[in-house]
Amino acid sequence: MLIAGGTPDGNGNTVLAGAELYDPGAGRFTATGSMTVARWSHAAALLPNGKVLIAGGYGTPSAELYDPATGRFTVTGSMTVTRQFHTATLLQNGKVLIAGGDLSPSAELYDPAVGTFTATGNMTALRAGHTATLLSNGEVLLVAGGPGVGDRSAELYDPAAGRFTATGSLTVARQYHAATLLQNGKVLIAGGVNGSSTSSVVASAEQYDPSAGTFTATGSMTAARFQHTATLLPNGKALVAGGWGDSGNLASAELYQ
């Protein structure tokens, strides 16, 4: 697993260019090459050729590629606009959808074959701190985010048409939540914030059904969280870990059945 950049103080006063690799077999982190630009609130996507695209972050439209074979980062084409808190989603055609960030409705595609970004259709809403999930049918589900803190809207991106269309709304407004594609093809949406204070952190969760285009509430988490992770395990459960709670960072984790 590649870990790259970030801000250790949580507010961007210090920004890292360094990167490291985690080896699950050895349970160990080791340093690897540094990025060409220090970044935080950037986005990353694993490409079909095994390289990793690192795009944007606070104050920069630049992008670069990490090559696991050499352990080095090299510059690639820049995005059409500066973005932070955006999303990067690998599509079935091998291109990467870059969407939103900085409360922007714009989106673009990265083509690994030529190393360039080109604009695609605009989203139906301004979004930052949202989620983007590749569905089984090849479309991308984009959920909530800005403007403000927390939004209930969602939409779908069709790569064939290059177009975004609205879909059902969330039951709860959210930003900085987590989204996980489940084995049944539905998407788990968990946690987030829906206000401007830490007391607005939510523990609730819901599922998106692509066949119906609707969200329905499901069991709540044991702790309210935002900026956490949610990872599908081989047994079909989702592991939810860390994040921020009402009173600071969380070390706790839980399973969604």
Contacts in CASP RR format, 6 or more apart in sequence:
PFRMAT RR
TARGET T0000
AUTHOR 0000-0000-0000
METHOD contacts of the structure
MODEL  1
MLIAGGTPDGNGNTVLAGAELYDPGAGRFTATGSMTVARWSHAAALLPNG
KVLIAGGYGTPSAELYDPATGRFTVTGSMTVTRQFHTATLLQNGKVLIAG
GDLSPSAELYDPAVGTFTATGNMTALRAGHTATLLSNGEVLLVAGGPGVG
DRSAELYDPAAGRFTATGSLTVARQYHAATLLQNGKVLIAGGVNGSSTSS
VVASAEQYDPSAGTFTATGSMTAARFQHTATLLPNGKALVAGGWGDSGNL
ASAELYQ
1 21 0 8 1.000
1 22 0 8 1.000
1 24 0 8 1.000
2 19 0 8 1.000
2 20 0 8 1.000
2 21 0 8 1.000
2 32 0 8 1.000
2 44 0 8 1.000
2 52 0 8 1.000
2 66 0 8 1.000
2 68 0 8 1.000
3 19 0 8 1.000
3 20 0 8 1.000
3 21 0 8 1.000
3 22 0 8 1.000
3 29 0 8 1.000
4 18 0 8 1.000
4 19 0 8 1.000
4 35 0 8 1.000
4 39 0 8 1.000
4 44 0 8 1.000
4 52 0 8 1.000
4 54 0 8 1.000
4 66 0 8 1.000
5 15 0 8 1.000
5 16 0 8 1.000
5 17 0 8 1.000
5 18 0 8 1.000
5 19 0 8 1.000
5 35 0 8 1.000
5 38 0 8 1.000
5 39 0 8 1.000
5 40 0 8 1.000
5 42 0 8 1.000
6 15 0 8 1.000
6 16 0 8 1.000
6 39 0 8 1.000
6 40 0 8 1.000
6 41 0 8 1.000
6 42 0 8 1.000
7 13 0 8 1.000
7 14 0 8 1.000
7 15 0 8 1.000
7 16 0 8 1.000
7 40 0 8 1.000
8 14 0 8 1.000
8 16 0 8 1.000
12 40 0 8 1.000
12 58 0 8 1.000
15 38 0 8 1.000
15 39 0 8 1.000
15 40 0 8 1.000
15 58 0 8 1.000
16 38 0 8 1.000
16 39 0 8 1.000
16 40 0 8 1.000
17 34 0 8 1.000
17 35 0 8 1.000
17 36 0 8 1.000
17 37 0 8 1.000
17 38 0 8 1.000
17 39 0 8 1.000
18 31 0 8 1.000
18 33 0 8 1.000
18 34 0 8 1.000
18 35 0 8 1.000
18 38 0 8 1.000
19 31 0 8 1.000
19 32 0 8 1.000
19 33 0 8 1.000
19 34 0 8 1.000
19 35 0 8 1.000
19 66 0 8 1.000
19 73 0 8 1.000
20 29 0 8 1.000
20 30 0 8 1.000
20 31 0 8 1.000
20 32 0 8 1.000
21 29 0 8 1.000
21 30 0 8 1.000
21 31 0 8 1.000
21 32 0 8 1.000
22 28 0 8 1.000
22 29 0 8 1.000
23 29 0 8 1.000
23 30 0 8 1.000
32 66 0 8 1.000
32 71 0 8 1.000
33 71 0 8 1.000
33 72 0 8 1.000
33 73 0 8 1.000
34 73 0 8 1.000
35 54 0 8 1.000
35 64 0 8 1.000
35 66 0 8 1.000
35 73 0 8 1.000
36 62 0 8 1.000
36 64 0 8 1.000
36 73 0 8 1.000
36 74 0 8 1.000
36 75 0 8 1.000
37 60 0 8 1.000
37 62 0 8 1.000
37 64 0 8 1.000
39 54 0 8 1.000
39 56 0 8 1.000
39 57 0 8 1.000
39 58 0 8 1.000
39 60 0 8 1.000
40 57 0 8 1.000
40 58 0 8 1.000
40 84 0 8 1.000
41 57 0 8 1.000
41 58 0 8 1.000
41 84 0 8 1.000
41 85 0 8 1.000
42 54 0 8 1.000
42 55 0 8 1.000
42 56 0 8 1.000
42 57 0 8 1.000
42 84 0 8 1.000
43 54 0 8 1.000
43 55 0 8 1.000
43 56 0 8 1.000
43 57 0 8 1.000
43 83 0 8 1.000
43 86 0 8 1.000
43 87 0 8 1.000
43 88 0 8 1.000
43 98 0 8 1.000
44 52 0 8 1.000
44 53 0 8 1.000
44 54 0 8 1.000
44 55 0 8 1.000
44 88 0 8 1.000
45 52 0 8 1.000
45 53 0 8 1.000
45 55 0 8 1.000
45 88 0 8 1.000
45 89 0 8 1.000
45 90 0 8 1.000
45 96 0 8 1.000
45 110 0 8 1.000
46 52 0 8 1.000
46 90 0 8 1.000
47 53 0 8 1.000
47 65 0 8 1.000
47 90 0 8 1.000
47 94 0 8 1.000
47 96 0 8 1.000
47 112 0 8 1.000
48 90 0 8 1.000
48 94 0 8 1.000
48 112 0 8 1.000
49 112 0 8 1.000
50 68 0 8 1.000
51 65 0 8 1.000
51 66 0 8 1.000
51 67 0 8 1.000
51 68 0 8 1.000
51 112 0 8 1.000
52 65 0 8 1.000
52 66 0 8 1.000
52 68 0 8 1.000
53 63 0 8 1.000
53 64 0 8 1.000
53 65 0 8 1.000
53 76 0 8 1.000
53 88 0 8 1.000
53 96 0 8 1.000
53 110 0 8 1.000
53 112 0 8 1.000
54 63 0 8 1.000
54 64 0 8 1.000
54 65 0 8 1.000
54 66 0 8 1.000
54 73 0 8 1.000
55 63 0 8 1.000
55 79 0 8 1.000
55 83 0 8 1.000
55 86 0 8 1.000
55 88 0 8 1.000
55 96 0 8 1.000
55 98 0 8 1.000
55 110 0 8 1.000
56 62 0 8 1.000
56 63 0 8 1.000
56 79 0 8 1.000
56 82 0 8 1.000
56 83 0 8 1.000
56 84 0 8 1.000
56 86 0 8 1.000
57 82 0 8 1.000
57 83 0 8 1.000
57 84 0 8 1.000
57 86 0 8 1.000
58 84 0 8 1.000
59 82 0 8 1.000
59 84 0 8 1.000
60 82 0 8 1.000
61 78 0 8 1.000
61 79 0 8 1.000
61 80 0 8 1.000
61 81 0 8 1.000
61 82 0 8 1.000
61 83 0 8 1.000
62 75 0 8 1.000
62 77 0 8 1.000
62 78 0 8 1.000
62 79 0 8 1.000
63 75 0 8 1.000
63 76 0 8 1.000
63 77 0 8 1.000
63 78 0 8 1.000
63 79 0 8 1.000
63 110 0 8 1.000
63 117 0 8 1.000
64 73 0 8 1.000
64 74 0 8 1.000
64 75 0 8 1.000
64 76 0 8 1.000
65 73 0 8 1.000
65 74 0 8 1.000
65 76 0 8 1.000
66 72 0 8 1.000
66 73 0 8 1.000
67 73 0 8 1.000
67 74 0 8 1.000
76 110 0 8 1.000
76 115 0 8 1.000
77 115 0 8 1.000
77 116 0 8 1.000
77 117 0 8 1.000
78 117 0 8 1.000
79 98 0 8 1.000
79 108 0 8 1.000
79 117 0 8 1.000
80 106 0 8 1.000
80 108 0 8 1.000
80 117 0 8 1.000
80 118 0 8 1.000
80 119 0 8 1.000
81 102 0 8 1.000
81 104 0 8 1.000
81 106 0 8 1.000
81 108 0 8 1.000
82 102 0 8 1.000
83 98 0 8 1.000
83 100 0 8 1.000
83 101 0 8 1.000
83 102 0 8 1.000
83 104 0 8 1.000
84 101 0 8 1.000
84 102 0 8 1.000
84 128 0 8 1.000
85 101 0 8 1.000
85 102 0 8 1.000
85 128 0 8 1.000
85 129 0 8 1.000
86 98 0 8 1.000
86 99 0 8 1.000
86 100 0 8 1.000
86 101 0 8 1.000
86 102 0 8 1.000
86 104 0 8 1.000
86 128 0 8 1.000
87 97 0 8 1.000
87 98 0 8 1.000
87 99 0 8 1.000
87 100 0 8 1.000
87 130 0 8 1.000
87 131 0 8 1.000
87 132 0 8 1.000
87 142 0 8 1.000
88 96 0 8 1.000
88 97 0 8 1.000
88 98 0 8 1.000
88 110 0 8 1.000
88 132 0 8 1.000
89 96 0 8 1.000
89 97 0 8 1.000
89 99 0 8 1.000
89 132 0 8 1.000
89 133 0 8 1.000
89 134 0 8 1.000
89 140 0 8 1.000
90 96 0 8 1.000
90 134 0 8 1.000
91 97 0 8 1.000
91 109 0 8 1.000
91 134 0 8 1.000
91 138 0 8 1.000
91 140 0 8 1.000
91 159 0 8 1.000
92 134 0 8 1.000
92 138 0 8 1.000
92 159 0 8 1.000
93 159 0 8 1.000
94 112 0 8 1.000
95 109 0 8 1.000
95 110 0 8 1.000
95 111 0 8 1.000
95 112 0 8 1.000
95 159 0 8 1.000
96 109 0 8 1.000
96 110 0 8 1.000
96 112 0 8 1.000
97 107 0 8 1.000
97 108 0 8 1.000
97 109 0 8 1.000
97 120 0 8 1.000
97 132 0 8 1.000
97 140 0 8 1.000
97 157 0 8 1.000
97 159 0 8 1.000
98 107 0 8 1.000
98 108 0 8 1.000
98 109 0 8 1.000
98 110 0 8 1.000
98 117 0 8 1.000
99 107 0 8 1.000
99 123 0 8 1.000
99 127 0 8 1.000
99 130 0 8 1.000
99 132 0 8 1.000
99 140 0 8 1.000
99 142 0 8 1.000
99 157 0 8 1.000
100 106 0 8 1.000
100 107 0 8 1.000
100 123 0 8 1.000
100 126 0 8 1.000
100 127 0 8 1.000
100 128 0 8 1.000
100 130 0 8 1.000
101 127 0 8 1.000
101 128 0 8 1.000
101 129 0 8 1.000
102 128 0 8 1.000
103 126 0 8 1.000
103 127 0 8 1.000
103 128 0 8 1.000
103 146 0 8 1.000
103 147 0 8 1.000
103 148 0 8 1.000
104 126 0 8 1.000
104 127 0 8 1.000
104 128 0 8 1.000
105 122 0 8 1.000
105 123 0 8 1.000
105 124 0 8 1.000
105 125 0 8 1.000
105 126 0 8 1.000
105 127 0 8 1.000
106 119 0 8 1.000
106 121 0 8 1.000
106 122 0 8 1.000
106 123 0 8 1.000
107 119 0 8 1.000
107 120 0 8 1.000
107 121 0 8 1.000
107 122 0 8 1.000
107 123 0 8 1.000
107 157 0 8 1.000
107 164 0 8 1.000
108 117 0 8 1.000
108 118 0 8 1.000
108 119 0 8 1.000
108 120 0 8 1.000
109 117 0 8 1.000
109 118 0 8 1.000
109 120 0 8 1.000
110 116 0 8 1.000
110 117 0 8 1.000
111 117 0 8 1.000
111 118 0 8 1.000
120 162 0 8 1.000
121 162 0 8 1.000
121 163 0 8 1.000
121 164 0 8 1.000
122 164 0 8 1.000
123 142 0 8 1.000
123 155 0 8 1.000
123 157 0 8 1.000
123 164 0 8 1.000
124 153 0 8 1.000
124 155 0 8 1.000
124 164 0 8 1.000
124 165 0 8 1.000
124 166 0 8 1.000
125 146 0 8 1.000
125 147 0 8 1.000
125 151 0 8 1.000
125 153 0 8 1.000
125 155 0 8 1.000
126 146 0 8 1.000
126 147 0 8 1.000
127 142 0 8 1.000
127 144 0 8 1.000
127 145 0 8 1.000
127 146 0 8 1.000
127 151 0 8 1.000
128 145 0 8 1.000
128 146 0 8 1.000
128 175 0 8 1.000
129 145 0 8 1.000
129 146 0 8 1.000
129 175 0 8 1.000
129 176 0 8 1.000
130 142 0 8 1.000
130 143 0 8 1.000
130 144 0 8 1.000
130 145 0 8 1.000
130 146 0 8 1.000
130 151 0 8 1.000
130 175 0 8 1.000
131 141 0 8 1.000
131 142 0 8 1.000
131 143 0 8 1.000
131 144 0 8 1.000
131 177 0 8 1.000
131 178 0 8 1.000
131 179 0 8 1.000
131 189 0 8 1.000
132 140 0 8 1.000
132 141 0 8 1.000
132 142 0 8 1.000
132 143 0 8 1.000
132 179 0 8 1.000
133 140 0 8 1.000
133 141 0 8 1.000
133 143 0 8 1.000
133 179 0 8 1.000
133 180 0 8 1.000
133 181 0 8 1.000
133 187 0 8 1.000
134 140 0 8 1.000
134 181 0 8 1.000
135 141 0 8 1.000
135 156 0 8 1.000
135 181 0 8 1.000
135 185 0 8 1.000
135 187 0 8 1.000
135 210 0 8 1.000
136 181 0 8 1.000
136 185 0 8 1.000
136 210 0 8 1.000
137 210 0 8 1.000
138 159 0 8 1.000
139 156 0 8 1.000
139 157 0 8 1.000
139 158 0 8 1.000
139 159 0 8 1.000
139 210 0 8 1.000
140 156 0 8 1.000
140 157 0 8 1.000
140 159 0 8 1.000
141 154 0 8 1.000
141 155 0 8 1.000
141 156 0 8 1.000
141 167 0 8 1.000
141 179 0 8 1.000
141 187 0 8 1.000
141 208 0 8 1.000
141 210 0 8 1.000
142 154 0 8 1.000
142 155 0 8 1.000
142 156 0 8 1.000
142 157 0 8 1.000
142 164 0 8 1.000
143 154 0 8 1.000
143 170 0 8 1.000
143 174 0 8 1.000
143 177 0 8 1.000
143 179 0 8 1.000
143 187 0 8 1.000
143 189 0 8 1.000
143 208 0 8 1.000
144 150 0 8 1.000
144 151 0 8 1.000
144 152 0 8 1.000
144 153 0 8 1.000
144 154 0 8 1.000
144 170 0 8 1.000
144 173 0 8 1.000
144 174 0 8 1.000
144 175 0 8 1.000
144 177 0 8 1.000
144 189 0 8 1.000
145 151 0 8 1.000
145 174 0 8 1.000
145 175 0 8 1.000
145 176 0 8 1.000
145 177 0 8 1.000
146 175 0 8 1.000
148 175 0 8 1.000
148 196 0 8 1.000
149 175 0 8 1.000
149 193 0 8 1.000
149 194 0 8 1.000
149 195 0 8 1.000
149 196 0 8 1.000
149 200 0 8 1.000
150 173 0 8 1.000
150 174 0 8 1.000
150 175 0 8 1.000
150 192 0 8 1.000
150 193 0 8 1.000
150 194 0 8 1.000
150 195 0 8 1.000
151 173 0 8 1.000
151 174 0 8 1.000
151 175 0 8 1.000
152 169 0 8 1.000
152 170 0 8 1.000
152 171 0 8 1.000
152 172 0 8 1.000
152 173 0 8 1.000
152 174 0 8 1.000
153 166 0 8 1.000
153 169 0 8 1.000
153 170 0 8 1.000
154 166 0 8 1.000
154 167 0 8 1.000
154 168 0 8 1.000
154 169 0 8 1.000
154 170 0 8 1.000
154 208 0 8 1.000
154 215 0 8 1.000
155 164 0 8 1.000
155 165 0 8 1.000
155 166 0 8 1.000
155 167 0 8 1.000
156 164 0 8 1.000
156 165 0 8 1.000
156 167 0 8 1.000
157 163 0 8 1.000
157 164 0 8 1.000
158 164 0 8 1.000
158 165 0 8 1.000
167 208 0 8 1.000
167 213 0 8 1.000
168 213 0 8 1.000
168 214 0 8 1.000
168 215 0 8 1.000
169 215 0 8 1.000
170 189 0 8 1.000
170 206 0 8 1.000
170 215 0 8 1.000
171 204 0 8 1.000
171 206 0 8 1.000
171 215 0 8 1.000
171 216 0 8 1.000
171 217 0 8 1.000
172 194 0 8 1.000
172 202 0 8 1.000
172 204 0 8 1.000
172 206 0 8 1.000
173 194 0 8 1.000
173 195 0 8 1.000
174 189 0 8 1.000
174 191 0 8 1.000
174 192 0 8 1.000
174 193 0 8 1.000
174 194 0 8 1.000
174 202 0 8 1.000
175 192 0 8 1.000
175 193 0 8 1.000
175 194 0 8 1.000
175 226 0 8 1.000
176 192 0 8 1.000
176 193 0 8 1.000
176 226 0 8 1.000
176 227 0 8 1.000
177 189 0 8 1.000
177 190 0 8 1.000
177 191 0 8 1.000
177 192 0 8 1.000
177 226 0 8 1.000
178 188 0 8 1.000
178 189 0 8 1.000
178 190 0 8 1.000
178 191 0 8 1.000
178 192 0 8 1.000
178 228 0 8 1.000
178 229 0 8 1.000
178 230 0 8 1.000
178 240 0 8 1.000
179 187 0 8 1.000
179 188 0 8 1.000
179 189 0 8 1.000
179 190 0 8 1.000
179 230 0 8 1.000
180 187 0 8 1.000
180 188 0 8 1.000
180 190 0 8 1.000
180 230 0 8 1.000
180 231 0 8 1.000
180 232 0 8 1.000
180 238 0 8 1.000
180 256 0 8 1.000
181 187 0 8 1.000
181 232 0 8 1.000
182 188 0 8 1.000
182 207 0 8 1.000
182 232 0 8 1.000
182 236 0 8 1.000
182 238 0 8 1.000
183 232 0 8 1.000
183 236 0 8 1.000
185 210 0 8 1.000
186 207 0 8 1.000
186 208 0 8 1.000
186 209 0 8 1.000
186 210 0 8 1.000
187 207 0 8 1.000
187 208 0 8 1.000
187 210 0 8 1.000
188 205 0 8 1.000
188 206 0 8 1.000
188 207 0 8 1.000
188 218 0 8 1.000
188 230 0 8 1.000
188 238 0 8 1.000
188 256 0 8 1.000
189 205 0 8 1.000
189 206 0 8 1.000
189 207 0 8 1.000
189 208 0 8 1.000
189 215 0 8 1.000
190 205 0 8 1.000
190 221 0 8 1.000
190 225 0 8 1.000
190 228 0 8 1.000
190 230 0 8 1.000
190 238 0 8 1.000
190 240 0 8 1.000
190 256 0 8 1.000
191 201 0 8 1.000
191 202 0 8 1.000
191 203 0 8 1.000
191 204 0 8 1.000
191 205 0 8 1.000
191 221 0 8 1.000
191 224 0 8 1.000
191 225 0 8 1.000
191 226 0 8 1.000
191 228 0 8 1.000
192 201 0 8 1.000
192 202 0 8 1.000
192 224 0 8 1.000
192 225 0 8 1.000
192 226 0 8 1.000
192 227 0 8 1.000
193 200 0 8 1.000
193 201 0 8 1.000
193 202 0 8 1.000
193 226 0 8 1.000
194 200 0 8 1.000
194 202 0 8 1.000
198 244 0 8 1.000
198 245 0 8 1.000
198 246 0 8 1.000
198 247 0 8 1.000
198 248 0 8 1.000
199 246 0 8 1.000
201 224 0 8 1.000
201 225 0 8 1.000
201 226 0 8 1.000
201 244 0 8 1.000
201 245 0 8 1.000
201 246 0 8 1.000
202 224 0 8 1.000
202 226 0 8 1.000
203 220 0 8 1.000
203 221 0 8 1.000
203 222 0 8 1.000
203 223 0 8 1.000
203 224 0 8 1.000
203 225 0 8 1.000
204 217 0 8 1.000
204 219 0 8 1.000
204 220 0 8 1.000
204 221 0 8 1.000
205 217 0 8 1.000
205 218 0 8 1.000
205 219 0 8 1.000
205 220 0 8 1.000
205 221 0 8 1.000
205 256 0 8 1.000
206 215 0 8 1.000
206 216 0 8 1.000
206 217 0 8 1.000
206 218 0 8 1.000
207 215 0 8 1.000
207 216 0 8 1.000
207 218 0 8 1.000
208 214 0 8 1.000
208 215 0 8 1.000
209 215 0 8 1.000
209 216 0 8 1.000
221 240 0 8 1.000
221 254 0 8 1.000
221 256 0 8 1.000
222 252 0 8 1.000
222 254 0 8 1.000
223 245 0 8 1.000
223 250 0 8 1.000
223 252 0 8 1.000
223 254 0 8 1.000
224 245 0 8 1.000
224 246 0 8 1.000
225 240 0 8 1.000
225 242 0 8 1.000
225 243 0 8 1.000
225 244 0 8 1.000
225 245 0 8 1.000
225 250 0 8 1.000
226 243 0 8 1.000
226 244 0 8 1.000
226 245 0 8 1.000
227 243 0 8 1.000
227 244 0 8 1.000
228 240 0 8 1.000
228 241 0 8 1.000
228 242 0 8 1.000
228 243 0 8 1.000
228 244 0 8 1.000
228 250 0 8 1.000
229 239 0 8 1.000
229 240 0 8 1.000
229 241 0 8 1.000
229 242 0 8 1.000
229 243 0 8 1.000
230 238 0 8 1.000
230 239 0 8 1.000
230 240 0 8 1.000
230 241 0 8 1.000
230 256 0 8 1.000
231 238 0 8 1.000
231 239 0 8 1.000
231 241 0 8 1.000
232 238 0 8 1.000
233 239 0 8 1.000
233 255 0 8 1.000
237 255 0 8 1.000
237 256 0 8 1.000
237 257 0 8 1.000
238 255 0 8 1.000
238 256 0 8 1.000
239 253 0 8 1.000
239 254 0 8 1.000
239 255 0 8 1.000
239 256 0 8 1.000
240 253 0 8 1.000
240 254 0 8 1.000
240 255 0 8 1.000
240 256 0 8 1.000
241 252 0 8 1.000
241 253 0 8 1.000
241 254 0 8 1.000
242 249 0 8 1.000
242 250 0 8 1.000
242 251 0 8 1.000
242 252 0 8 1.000
242 253 0 8 1.000
243 249 0 8 1.000
243 250 0 8 1.000
244 250 0 8 1.000
END
